[in-house]
Amino acid sequence: MVEVGGKPILWHIMKIYAHHGITDFVVCCGYKGHLIKQYFADYFLHNADVTFRLDRNEMTVHRNRAEPWTVTLVDTGEETMTGGRLRRVRDYLDGNTFCLTYGDGVSDVNVRETIAYHQQQGALATLTAVRPPGRFGVFNLTDDSSLISNFTEKPEGGESPWINGGFFVLEPQVLDYIQTDSTVWEKGPLEKLAADNQLVAYRHTGFWQPMDTLRDRNLLEEMWADGKAKWKVWNDQPSGGHAASIPGQELYVAQPSVLTK
């Protein structure tokens, strides 16, 4: 529930998906999951104009500015690993394709295109491959001396290797790759899917930023305050048409992950 711009990072992630037509969410709650429940329990009240008649114990909602989302919050255990959390929400899946992401990173990834790519590839799992942003500035050295000619910011992407960006599109059969609560999604299941030729990558070359450290959080806060939040895709008008078809369209998030179906 760490905030950026006065809103939890989870809210930012859900706004990204909602921009692409996905508004049904399942959140895998763990440590301090009660805080997530309290946030959503109060959400509509904090985003509405209301009148209280104290003598009648009545409340009238005049204007509700809350998003048209369905949010299911599931207790998946404080010690459960990422794969185990996904396994624990199996009963909330409807047997169709769904999306999965973590609760600690934002991106301007085109979710619609990712879903369409997944459907075209025909594999059980698609992950979004990204090149992490540079953390350090670089400088140029002249060829014939040790003089530094100039400093520049390390270009985003640069020559960084491709890594797992944490935005997945999955078929329900992937749940069969998860054995216990101690299963780490990024280890056994993903490795086995790759060995079975059932894991493909959607290359995303745009913005992607994790929030692993205080420095990361401060960077996102600064971008938001300066009006340069590249992940804030919901500011833009939809490009037309509908989101790529996923029956039920739901998003699942794991610890806290967001799942969509």
TORKEFI-341787 format. One line per field, with one value per residue (C-alpha): residue number from 0; residue in one letter; x, z, y. Coordinates in steps of 0.05 Angstrom, whole numbers. Each point is the difference from the previous one (the first is absolute). Layout:
residues N
resi: (NUM/...) .
resn: (a/...) .
east: (X/...) .
up: (Z/...) .
north: (Y/...) .
end
This chain:
residues 261
resi: (0/1/2/3/4/5/6/7/8/9/10/11/12/13/14/15/16/17/18/19/20/21/22/23/24/25/26/27/28/29/30/31/32/33/34/35/36/37/38/39/40/41/42/43/44/45/46/47/48/49/50/51/52/53/54/55/56/57/58/59/60/61/62/63/64/65/66/67/68/69/70/71/72/73/74/75/76/77/78/79/80/81/82/83/84/85/86/87/88/89/90/91/92/93/94/95/96/97/98/99/100/101/102/103/104/105/106/107/108/109/110/111/112/113/114/115/116/117/118/119/120/121/122/123/124/125/126/127/128/129/130/131/132/133/134/135/136/137/138/139/140/141/142/143/144/145/146/147/148/149/150/151/152/153/154/155/156/157/158/159/160/161/162/163/164/165/166/167/168/169/170/171/172/173/174/175/176/177/178/179/180/181/182/183/184/185/186/187/188/189/190/191/192/193/194/195/196/197/198/199/200/201/202/203/204/205/206/207/208/209/210/211/212/213/214/215/216/217/218/219/220/221/222/223/224/225/226/227/228/229/230/231/232/233/234/235/236/237/238/239/240/241/242/243/244/245/246/247/248/249/250/251/252/253/254/255/256/257/258/259/260) .
resn: (m/v/e/v/g/g/k/p/i/l/w/h/i/m/k/i/y/a/h/h/g/i/t/d/f/v/v/c/c/g/y/k/g/h/l/i/k/q/y/f/a/d/y/f/l/h/n/a/d/v/t/f/r/l/d/r/n/e/m/t/v/h/r/n/r/a/e/p/w/t/v/t/l/v/d/t/g/e/e/t/m/t/g/g/r/l/r/r/v/r/d/y/l/d/g/n/t/f/c/l/t/y/g/d/g/v/s/d/v/n/v/r/e/t/i/a/y/h/q/q/q/g/a/l/a/t/l/t/a/v/r/p/p/g/r/f/g/v/f/n/l/t/d/d/s/s/l/i/s/n/f/t/e/k/p/e/g/g/e/s/p/w/i/n/g/g/f/f/v/l/e/p/q/v/l/d/y/i/q/t/d/s/t/v/w/e/k/g/p/l/e/k/l/a/a/d/n/q/l/v/a/y/r/h/t/g/f/w/q/p/m/d/t/l/r/d/r/n/l/l/e/e/m/w/a/d/g/k/a/k/w/k/v/w/n/d/q/p/s/g/g/h/a/a/s/i/p/g/q/e/l/y/v/a/q/p/s/v/l/t/k) .
east: (0/59/-26/20/-36/-45/-25/24/45/-53/-50/48/7/-75/-9/49/-41/-66/24/4/-70/16/-40/-10/56/22/53/41/8/54/37/-44/-54/-51/26/-16/-70/-11/23/-51/-54/6/15/-69/-11/64/-19/-72/-41/-43/-51/-6/-65/28/-67/-25/65/-6/50/-17/51/-9/58/45/66/27/24/-48/44/-15/55/5/50/24/40/56/43/57/55/-27/47/-20/-19/-39/-40/-21/-20/-42/-44/-15/-73/-8/21/-53/42/18/61/22/54/48/46/38/-19/66/12/-31/6/-32/-4/-58/-41/-46/59/29/-65/-6/73/-13/-61/40/58/-44/45/-25/38/25/45/18/74/31/69/8/13/72/14/64/23/55/57/40/75/41/38/69/0/-32/-40/-74/-35/-71/-51/-67/-58/3/-51/-62/10/70/36/-35/-23/-73/-33/-68/-42/-54/-60/-27/-56/-16/-43/-32/42/60/-30/18/73/-8/6/-2/-2/76/4/34/-33/64/37/-33/-63/32/61/-44/-44/63/25/-67/3/-62/31/8/22/-33/55/-17/48/-39/-1/7/19/0/-9/49/35/-14/40/-48/-60/29/14/-72/-25/43/-25/-72/9/34/-55/47/-30/9/-42/-60/-30/-71/10/-2/-63/-8/25/-68/-31/-3/51/24/-51/10/-64/-16/62/29/66/35/56/47/24/-26/-9/-54/-37/-50/-50) .
up: (0/-11/-32/-62/-11/59/-28/15/-53/-6/-23/-54/-26/-1/-38/-53/-11/3/-56/-43/18/59/62/38/50/50/50/35/70/49/53/23/-49/47/-21/-72/20/41/-58/-48/53/7/-73/-25/62/-12/-73/9/25/58/49/69/40/68/35/-50/-8/-75/-55/-69/-56/-48/-48/-4/-36/14/-58/-26/24/33/51/35/58/19/61/-27/63/27/-16/-66/-60/-66/-34/60/2/-72/17/59/-43/-49/23/-22/-71/-51/-43/-52/-19/52/15/58/26/62/46/-3/-70/-52/-76/-62/-29/-49/35/-60/-45/51/3/-75/-6/51/-38/-65/30/29/60/71/26/-26/41/-17/-12/17/4/69/3/14/72/-12/-45/-49/-27/-65/-2/-57/-40/11/73/67/-6/11/-56/28/46/-24/30/-15/-55/20/-24/-26/-6/61/-6/-7/66/25/5/41/-47/-19/-42/21/-15/60/-14/30/68/-9/2/72/53/69/39/-1/-76/-27/-65/-31/13/-10/-39/-48/-11/-14/-47/-38/-3/-28/-53/31/20/-49/8/-22/-9/30/-16/33/72/57/72/61/70/38/41/31/-57/-50/38/3/-74/-15/47/-34/-69/24/31/-63/-45/-33/25/-63/28/6/-64/23/-15/-73/-39/-19/-70/-20/-4/59/43/-27/18/63/25/66/-4/70/30/57/42/43/68/-13/-69/-45/-42/-54/-32) .
north: (0/46/64/39/65/-13/-67/-70/-31/-54/53/23/-71/-10/65/-25/-63/37/46/-63/-24/-46/19/-66/-10/-53/21/-53/29/-20/40/59/-21/31/69/-15/-23/63/44/-30/-3/76/14/20/44/38/10/24/58/-24/25/-30/3/-15/-3/-52/-37/12/15/26/-4/58/-9/-60/11/-70/-42/-54/-57/-67/-15/-68/-2/-70/-18/-44/-6/42/-51/-26/9/32/-65/-23/64/-10/-72/23/44/-57/-2/72/-15/-18/-46/53/40/50/52/1/54/17/57/38/26/45/5/28/-70/-8/-54/-8/-15/-48/-39/-2/-23/-55/-25/-1/-40/-55/-13/-9/60/67/46/71/7/67/31/32/75/21/19/37/56/-14/41/0/-9/27/-52/28/21/-10/64/-5/38/3/-31/-27/-38/-74/-11/-40/-71/11/-66/-28/-73/-18/-17/-21/64/-33/9/-68/-29/-71/-60/-36/-62/36/-13/-74/21/26/-54/31/66/1/0/61/20/26/-65/-67/19/50/-44/-61/40/21/-71/-22/55/32/67/58/72/63/52/68/56/56/24/-50/15/-46/27/-43/55/67/30/-32/27/70/-2/-19/54/52/-21/4/68/27/-25/-50/-65/-42/-56/46/-26/12/74/-17/-15/-73/-14/-26/-69/-48/-34/-66/-52/-39/-33/33/45/-5/21/-36/30/-42/26/44/-26/26/-50/16/-46) .
end
